[in-house]
């Protein structure tokens, strides 16, 4: 049982990879995904998150098969 993690734009460049895979444990949240994978790297301010292509907050639980994405704020014009 695992979740797929994706990093986008400058966050992907900063971390040096486009994604990860993480085994699911009971009670895992979006914040817990980041903390497990990057325990020495604080989540950058204003980072947006999504679970299965829907915006999510850091407290949202994740489950087997979910896709969790982390990306910097986007602007357009």
C-alpha positions in Angstrom: 0.0 0.0 0.0 1.6 3.3 -1.1 1.0 6.8 -2.2 2.7 8.5 -5.2 4.2 11.9 -4.5 4.9 14.5 -7.2 6.9 17.8 -6.9 6.4 20.6 -9.5 8.2 23.6 -10.8 10.8 25.3 -8.6 10.1 22.8 -5.8 11.1 19.9 -8.0 14.3 21.8 -8.9 15.1 22.5 -5.3 14.5 18.9 -4.2 16.3 17.4 -7.2 13.6 15.0 -8.2 10.1 14.9 -9.6 8.6 12.4 -7.2 8.7 9.7 -4.6 6.7 6.7 -3.5 5.8 6.3 0.2 4.3 3.3 2.1 1.0 4.3 3.7 0.6 4.1 7.5 -2.6 4.7 9.4 -3.3 8.3 10.1 -0.9 9.6 7.4 -1.7 13.2 6.3 -0.4 15.4 3.6 1.8 17.1 6.2 3.0 13.7 7.4 4.0 12.8 3.8 6.3 15.8 3.7 7.6 15.3 7.2 8.4 11.6 6.5 10.2 12.2 3.2 11.9 15.5 4.1 12.4 15.5 7.9 15.2 18.1 7.8 13.5 20.4 5.2 10.6 22.6 6.2 7.8 22.8 3.7 8.4 26.2 2.0 5.8 28.9 2.8 2.8 29.1 0.5 3.3 25.7 -0.9 0.1 24.4 -2.4 -0.9 20.7 -2.1 -3.3 18.4 -3.8 -4.6 14.9 -3.3 -5.8 13.1 -6.4 -5.8 16.4 -8.4 -8.0 18.3 -5.9 -6.5 21.0 -3.7 -6.0 19.8 -0.2 -4.9 21.2 3.1 -2.0 19.7 5.2 -4.4 17.9 7.6 -6.1 15.9 4.8 -5.6 12.2 5.3 -4.1 10.1 2.5 -4.8 6.5 1.6 -3.4 3.7 -0.4 -3.3 4.6 -4.1 -3.6 8.4 -3.6 -1.4 10.8 -5.5 -0.1 13.7 -3.4 1.3 16.8 -5.2 3.4 19.7 -3.8 3.8 22.8 -5.9 4.6 26.5 -5.5 1.9 29.1 -5.9 1.2 29.8 -9.6 0.5 33.1 -11.2 -0.7 34.0 -14.6 -1.5 36.9 -16.7 
